[in-house]
């Protein structure tokens, strides 16, 4: 019985030593972490850096969106469509831009172009613009963004001033 008792005490003592050693190690790690905390100035500096990077990314996203809206074909087509929707048409034309006497008013003579509002919007480009005369259909991929913006500006000019720009 004495042998068994000493083994039990020995095992318990060994377990106690391992446990106390582990606890001592964890306590020393915790005190090291407390001793090595970042100063408040460093924390504020890191927060400033993070906020500045976030602001930089936000500004870059806004600039990218604005550039996209100015130069993309889909944005130009939507601006032209919006301008064409609110314009008050007085002339009637067929799909090729030729004047007709019946039907809804749907076209306007912009001197360089005859703009026909309808699905899809079209414009007959006259040769006086320095380019060959051609029928332009304002659908995605059919007309350059430059032409779309030019017709949009001419239509806005006509709506604002009541006269077309010179040919």
C-alpha positions in Angstrom: 0.0 0.0 0.0 2.8 2.4 0.7 4.2 1.9 -2.8 0.8 2.7 -4.4 0.4 5.7 -2.2 3.8 7.2 -3.1 3.1 6.6 -6.8 -0.2 8.5 -6.5 1.5 11.4 -4.7 4.3 11.4 -7.2 1.8 11.5 -10.2 -0.2 14.2 -8.5 2.9 16.2 -7.7 4.1 15.9 -11.4 0.7 16.9 -12.7 0.7 19.8 -10.3 4.2 20.9 -11.5 3.2 20.7 -15.1 0.0 22.7 -14.5 1.8 25.4 -12.4 4.5 25.6 -15.1 1.9 26.1 -17.8 0.0 28.7 -15.8 3.2 30.6 -15.1 4.1 30.6 -18.8 0.6 32.0 -19.8 0.8 34.7 -17.1 4.3 35.7 -18.3 3.0 35.9 -21.9 0.1 38.0 -20.8 2.3 40.4 -18.9 4.6 40.6 -21.9 1.7 41.6 -24.1 0.6 44.2 -21.6 4.2 45.6 -21.5 4.4 45.7 -25.4 1.1 47.5 -26.1 1.3 50.0 -28.9 1.4 53.6 -27.8 -1.7 55.6 -28.6 0.2 57.7 -31.2 1.0 54.6 -33.2 -2.6 53.4 -33.1 -3.8 56.8 -34.3 -1.2 56.8 -37.0 -2.4 53.4 -38.3 -6.0 54.6 -38.1 -5.1 57.7 -40.1 -3.4 55.6 -42.7 -6.4 53.3 -43.0 -8.8 56.2 -43.3 -6.6 57.9 -45.9 -6.3 54.8 -48.0 -10.1 54.3 -47.8 -10.7 57.9 -48.9 -8.2 57.5 -51.7 -10.1 54.4 -53.0 -13.4 56.2 -52.6 -12.2 59.2 -54.7 -10.7 56.9 -57.3 -14.0 55.0 -57.6 -15.9 58.3 -58.1 -13.5 59.6 -60.7 -13.7 56.2 -62.6 -17.5 56.4 -62.5 -17.5 60.0 -63.8 -15.0 59.2 -66.6 -17.1 56.2 -67.6 -20.3 58.3 -67.7 -18.6 60.9 -69.9 -17.0 58.7 -72.4 -18.9 55.4 -72.6 -21.2 54.6 -75.5 -24.0 53.4 -73.4 -24.0 56.6 -71.3 -24.0 58.7 -74.5 -26.9 56.8 -75.9 -28.9 57.2 -72.7 -28.2 61.0 -72.6 -29.4 61.2 -76.3 -32.4 59.2 -75.5 -33.3 61.4 -72.5 -32.9 64.5 -74.6 -34.9 63.1 -77.5 -37.8 62.1 -75.1 -38.3 65.7 -73.8 -37.8 67.5 -77.1 -41.0 69.0 -78.7 -41.1 67.8 -82.3 -43.0 69.8 -84.9 -42.1 67.9 -88.2 -43.2 64.5 -89.4 -40.7 62.2 -91.1 -40.6 58.6 -92.2 -37.8 56.2 -90.9 -35.4 57.5 -93.5 -35.8 61.2 -92.6 -38.0 62.2 -95.5 -40.8 64.6 -94.7 -44.4 63.2 -94.6 -47.7 64.8 -94.0 -49.4 62.3 -91.7 -48.6 60.7 -88.4 -47.1 62.0 -85.1 -44.4 64.7 -85.2 -41.2 62.8 -84.7 -38.3 64.6 -86.4 -36.3 67.8 -86.4 -33.9 69.3 -89.0 -30.6 70.2 -87.2 -28.9 71.4 -90.5 -26.0 68.9 -90.3 -28.4 66.1 -89.4 -32.1 65.3 -89.7 -32.9 63.6 -86.4 -35.8 61.1 -86.4 -37.1 60.0 -82.9 -38.4 56.5 -82.8 -37.4 53.0 -82.0 -34.5 53.2 -82.7 -33.5 56.9 -82.9 -31.9 57.7 -86.3 -30.2 60.7 -87.9 -29.5 61.4 -91.5 -26.1 63.0 -91.7 -25.7 65.5 -94.5 -22.6 65.9 -96.6 -22.0 69.5 -95.3 -20.6 68.1 -92.1 -17.3 67.2 -93.9 -18.3 63.5 -93.9 -20.2 61.5 -96.5 -24.0 61.6 -96.3 -25.2 58.6 -94.3 -28.2 57.3 -92.2 -27.1 56.7 -88.6 -29.0 54.4 -86.4 -28.4 55.1 -82.7 -28.0 51.6 -81.4 -25.2 50.1 -79.4 -22.2 49.4 -81.6 -23.5 51.2 -84.7 -22.4 54.8 -84.2 -19.3 56.4 -82.7 -19.6 58.1 -79.3 -18.5 61.3 -81.0 -21.4 61.3 -83.4 -23.9 60.4 -80.6 -22.6 63.3 -78.5 -22.6 65.7 -81.4 -26.3 65.0 -82.3 -27.2 65.2 -78.6 -25.5 68.7 -78.3 -27.2 69.9 -81.5 -30.6 68.7 -80.3 -30.0 70.5 -76.9 -28.9 73.6 -78.8 -32.0 73.6 -80.9 -34.3 73.0 -77.8 -32.6 75.9 -75.9 -32.3 78.5 -78.7 -35.1 77.5 -81.1 -32.7 77.5 -84.1 -30.3 74.9 -85.5 -26.5 75.4 -85.5 -25.2 76.3 -89.0 -24.2 73.7 -91.4 
